[in-house]
Amino acid sequence: MTVWEQVDGLKGWLEYNAQLFDDTTISRLSSDFVLLLNTIVTQPDLKLSDLDQILIDANREFQLARVRDSQETRSQKFKTTRRRAISVA
Protein backbone atom coordinates (compact mmCIF):
# COMPACT_ATOMS: atom_id res chain seq x y z
CA MET A 1 0.00 0.00 0.00
CA THR A 2 1.23 3.43 -0.90
CA VAL A 3 -0.52 6.55 0.41
CA TRP A 4 0.40 10.18 -0.14
CA GLU A 5 -1.12 13.52 0.74
CA GLN A 6 -2.49 15.92 -1.84
CA VAL A 7 -4.30 19.22 -1.54
CA ASP A 8 -7.71 17.50 -1.79
CA GLY A 9 -6.86 14.69 0.66
CA LEU A 10 -5.02 11.40 0.77
CA LYS A 11 -4.51 9.36 -2.38
CA GLY A 12 -3.03 5.95 -2.76
CA TRP A 13 -2.90 2.57 -4.39
CA LEU A 14 -2.84 -0.99 -3.20
CA GLU A 15 -0.80 -3.73 -4.81
CA TYR A 16 -1.85 -7.33 -4.17
CA ASN A 17 -1.46 -10.85 -5.49
CA ALA A 18 -4.53 -11.56 -7.63
CA GLN A 19 -3.95 -15.30 -7.22
CA LEU A 20 -4.53 -14.95 -3.47
CA PHE A 21 -7.26 -12.28 -3.32
CA ASP A 22 -10.21 -11.43 -5.53
CA ASP A 23 -11.35 -7.90 -6.38
CA THR A 24 -14.25 -8.05 -3.91
CA THR A 25 -11.95 -8.84 -0.99
CA ILE A 26 -9.54 -6.03 -1.85
CA SER A 27 -12.39 -3.59 -2.37
CA ARG A 28 -13.78 -4.48 1.06
CA LEU A 29 -10.33 -4.17 2.64
CA SER A 30 -9.75 -0.74 1.13
CA SER A 31 -13.23 0.41 2.16
CA ASP A 32 -12.52 -0.72 5.73
CA PHE A 33 -9.23 1.17 5.69
CA VAL A 34 -10.89 4.38 4.48
CA LEU A 35 -13.62 3.97 7.10
CA LEU A 36 -10.99 3.60 9.83
CA LEU A 37 -9.04 6.65 8.64
CA ASN A 38 -12.17 8.80 8.43
CA THR A 39 -13.30 7.67 11.87
CA ILE A 40 -9.89 8.34 13.44
CA VAL A 41 -9.76 11.82 11.93
CA THR A 42 -13.31 12.78 12.90
CA GLN A 43 -13.29 11.06 16.33
CA PRO A 44 -9.69 10.99 17.57
CA ASP A 45 -10.66 10.15 21.17
CA LEU A 46 -12.18 6.76 20.30
CA LYS A 47 -10.66 3.65 21.83
CA LEU A 48 -9.29 0.88 19.63
CA SER A 49 -12.13 -1.36 20.78
CA ASP A 50 -14.58 1.23 19.45
CA LEU A 51 -12.85 1.14 16.07
CA ASP A 52 -13.14 -2.64 16.10
CA GLN A 53 -16.88 -2.37 16.69
CA ILE A 54 -17.22 0.13 13.84
CA LEU A 55 -15.60 -2.38 11.49
CA ILE A 56 -17.80 -5.19 12.81
CA ASP A 57 -20.91 -3.09 12.19
CA ALA A 58 -19.73 -2.06 8.72
CA ASN A 59 -18.99 -5.66 7.75
CA ARG A 60 -22.36 -6.78 9.09
CA GLU A 61 -24.02 -4.18 6.86
CA PHE A 62 -21.91 -5.37 3.93
CA GLN A 63 -22.95 -8.99 4.51
CA LEU A 64 -26.62 -8.03 4.81
CA ALA A 65 -26.38 -6.12 1.54
CA ARG A 66 -24.82 -9.18 -0.13
CA VAL A 67 -27.67 -11.37 1.14
CA ARG A 68 -30.25 -8.87 -0.14
CA ASP A 69 -28.51 -8.72 -3.52
CA SER A 70 -28.35 -12.51 -3.69
CA GLN A 71 -32.03 -12.84 -2.81
CA GLU A 72 -32.94 -10.24 -5.42
CA THR A 73 -30.88 -12.07 -8.06
CA ARG A 74 -32.56 -15.39 -7.22
CA SER A 75 -35.95 -13.71 -7.30
CA GLN A 76 -35.24 -12.24 -10.74
CA LYS A 77 -34.05 -15.61 -12.04
CA PHE A 78 -37.18 -17.26 -10.68
CA LYS A 79 -39.38 -14.67 -12.40
CA THR A 80 -37.70 -15.35 -15.75
CA THR A 81 -37.89 -19.14 -15.39
CA ARG A 82 -40.35 -20.70 -17.79
CA ARG A 83 -42.35 -23.75 -16.97
CA ARG A 84 -43.63 -26.28 -19.43
CA ALA A 85 -45.96 -29.15 -18.77
CA ILE A 86 -44.80 -32.60 -19.80
CA SER A 87 -46.68 -35.81 -20.03
CA VAL A 88 -45.34 -39.04 -18.70
CA ALA A 89 -46.52 -42.15 -20.50
Contacts in CASP RR format, 6 or more apart in sequence:
PFRMAT RR
TARGET T0000
AUTHOR 0000-0000-0000
METHOD contacts of the structure
MODEL  1
MTVWEQVDGLKGWLEYNAQLFDDTTISRLSSDFVLLLNTIVTQPDLKLSD
LDQILIDANREFQLARVRDSQETRSQKFKTTRRRAISVA
1 12 0 8 1.000
1 13 0 8 1.000
1 14 0 8 1.000
1 15 0 8 1.000
1 33 0 8 1.000
2 12 0 8 1.000
2 13 0 8 1.000
2 14 0 8 1.000
2 15 0 8 1.000
3 10 0 8 1.000
3 11 0 8 1.000
3 12 0 8 1.000
4 10 0 8 1.000
4 11 0 8 1.000
4 12 0 8 1.000
5 11 0 8 1.000
10 37 0 8 1.000
14 26 0 8 1.000
14 29 0 8 1.000
14 30 0 8 1.000
16 26 0 8 1.000
28 59 0 8 1.000
28 62 0 8 1.000
31 58 0 8 1.000
32 55 0 8 1.000
32 58 0 8 1.000
32 59 0 8 1.000
35 54 0 8 1.000
35 55 0 8 1.000
35 58 0 8 1.000
36 51 0 8 1.000
36 54 0 8 1.000
36 55 0 8 1.000
39 46 0 8 1.000
39 51 0 8 1.000
39 54 0 8 1.000
40 46 0 8 1.000
40 51 0 8 1.000
END
